[in-house]
Structure formats: structure tokens, C-alpha cells
């Protein structure tokens, strides 16, 4: 399984947002510059993140984006899923982890177990965890 750039960039952008917010909205242009991610691509991702109730937008001068709730309450799996990234390990499974084959394959339990472990791992990491790790790298 390979996570697409949607999921990777969404997580990176969210860490950047949390790292540099300091109580004020952060513009997508600032995140784009810092993370070297296309502004147009970020705009598409943040529309989905807003729909997923991960971020809120602030209009007007000095506007941008803020977290919709505290960083320790935002899990990595939520960020990835909000940008429509599938967390299933094989293409023959639907997003709920069910087999799409006409006949049940003998390896379905392996893929369901792997998918569950991936989701549980990503659900165990919060945006706050990643932000603390990023701060440690910046300060060293």
C-alpha cells in the first residue's frame, strides 16, 4: 500500500498549520511556501479538511485557517480520511474493509487484519504528537 500525495501533503500541511498558528490563522500561501506544496493543491485539500471538520476558515485581512479543535483531539487517520484517502491495503476491498470479489477470497482475513492495524496505528497518533516531533527537529 502506498499513500498518495493527498494524504501525505494533508498531514504535512496540518503539522505546519499547528506549528506556526500561535493563536492566529495561517494562510495557505505561508504553508505552501514552507512545505513547498502547490497553493492550488493545498486549496483543494483544505476544502476537504474543512468539510471533515478538521479546520475552520477565517475570512478577511489576516485570515487563513485554524484548527477546528485542539491538536491532541485530531488523529492522523481523520486527516487522511478527510481528503478521501483510502486506508484499505488492497484494491479489491471497499473503504469499510469488505471484499469486493464475487466469491470470497481465501486471503480476505489477511487484508482485513492489515487494514485494521494500519487504521489503528494512524488513529493512535495525534496532530499534537507530530507537532511536538517537528518542534524537536526544528530546535535541534
N, C-alpha and C positions, 0 to 999 in steps of 0.2 A: 504494500500500500504506500502510495506516495501522496502526501498532502500537496494540494495545488497552491499557487501563489496567493489565491484569495484568502485561505486560512492563515498562511504564513504572514502575509502582509497585514491582515487584520490584527493578529496578535501583536506584531511589532508596533503597529500604529497605536494600539491601545496602551502598550507599555510606555511609549513616548508621550502620549497624552497624559497619563497618570504621573509620569516622571517630571514633566515640565509645567503642569497645570498651576501649582502653587495657589490654589483657590480662585483662579480666573480661567475663563475659556481659552482654549488653544485653537489657533487657526489651522486649517488643513494645509495651508501653504507652509507654515512652520514645520509641521510633521513631515510634509513632502520633502522639504529641504533637508531636514535632519536625517530622515530614514532613506532618502534617495528613492522614493516611490513616486510614481507619476501622480500629479494632482488630480487628474481626471479619474484615475483608477481609485484613488482614495475617496473621491466624492461618491463613487458608486458603492464602495464598501461602507461608508458612513451612513448612507441612506438605509442600508440593510441593518447596520448596527443600531440605528435609531429605531427602526421598526421592531428590532429584537429587544428594545428597552435596555440596551447596554449603555447608550449615550443619549444625551439631550443636546439639542442645538440652541445656541444663544444668538439672536439676531442683533444687528446694529453695529455701530462702531465698537471695536474691541470684542466683537462677537467671535464665535467659534463653537467648539464642542467641550462639554463637561461630562463626567461620568454620571450615569443615571442613578447610581447607588454606590456605596463605598466599595473600594477596590477589593477589600477582603471578602466581599459578597458576590464578586464577579468571577466565575470559573472559566478556565480556558476552553472547556468543551462548549460552553454557551457562546463564546465569541466565535468559535469556528462554525458552530451550527447556525448562528445568526446570519452568516454570509453564505449560507446554503452549501456548506461543505459537508459532504457525506463522511460519516465516520465508520462506514462498513468496510471491512478489509478486502472483499471481493466483489466484482461487478454483478454477480448473479444474485446478490441479496438486496432486498429493498432497505430503505432507511430505518425500518424497525427491526432489521436483522432476520427477516424471514426469507426463505429460499424462493427464488422466482422460477425455478425449474419446474417443468410439468410433472416430473417424477422427483421425489425427494432424493437428493444425492446422499451418498454414504458419508461424505466429509462435512456435511452441514454443521454438525456439532462442533467440529474444529473451528470453523469460521465464525460461528456464533460465539464461541468461547473467546476467540481472539478479539472479535469486535467488542465484546463486553469488557475485556481487560483494557483495551485502548480507551474506551469511554470512561471507565473508572479511573484510569491513570490521569487523563486530561481533566476529569472532574475533581481530582484531588489537588490540583494546582490552581491558585487564585492569581488574579492580576496583581494583587499586593505581593505575593511571593516573587513573581517575575520582576516587579519593580524594585524590590529590595536587592535582588540579584544584580539587576542593572546598575543600581546605585553603588553597589560594592565594586563593580568593574570600573565605573567612572572614577571612583575615589581611590583606586589603587594605582 
